[in-house]
């Protein structure tokens, strides 16, 4: 047995864009989405109902289709990070990383020695892989969320941390932290978000964000490589279009 390659890490290393979809709550839904051709699925462990029992099946469904399982945990805790990896996740997303020390903690939990302090346990991704511990660090994807204005203020130092694959600028919390909770689309917010992304790209690091079909192109122009979208918008627009087509004209 050989380790499953981390598709997202490979594409980022080749300066390609990455597509990840969020909004799945069950392994069967991920399985049905498999033929879409997306690179990964974002499994929600901060705001969603995912349990560690669910996680094994959800990551397995991703494996079946060659998609990466990218799991957002709910806190910057080393034990939580590596337990999530142990359950088969190929990527970790950590919220509210606002300082260099907090970014370093993500690496400590997500990488085995000599890079980090991840607990020595063979992940589900390592079953049958005799040299798992020699190669696991090369296949674990680490993403930190830049979602507070204080993180933008500390960005230069945060970007100094090695082994972080994506510095993901999360728009909603970012705008709320600036005092625009009821006006997240304000020009002050959107300009600061774009400025932050440009700083990440200028530093030679990889940035990502959440977008829709309508907003994706503007982020391509900035240099974003990691694109997250929610399936909720597709469901709503598709449902509205269907109802429009079947309703009788008065």
Buried (B, 14 or more C-beta within 10 A) or exposed (E): EEBBEBBBBBBBEEEEBBBBBBBBBBBEBBBEBBEEEBBBBBBBBBEBEBEEEBBBBBBBBBBEBEBBBBBBBBEBBBEBBBBBBBBBBBBBBBBBBBBBEBBBBBBBBBBBEEBBBBEEEEBBBBEEBEEBBEEBBEBBBBBBBBBBBEBBEBBEEBBEBEBBBBBBBBBEBBBBBBEBEEEBEBEEBBEBBBBBBBBBBEBEBBBBBBBEEEEBEEBEEBBBBBBBBBBEEBEEEEEEEEEEEEEEEE
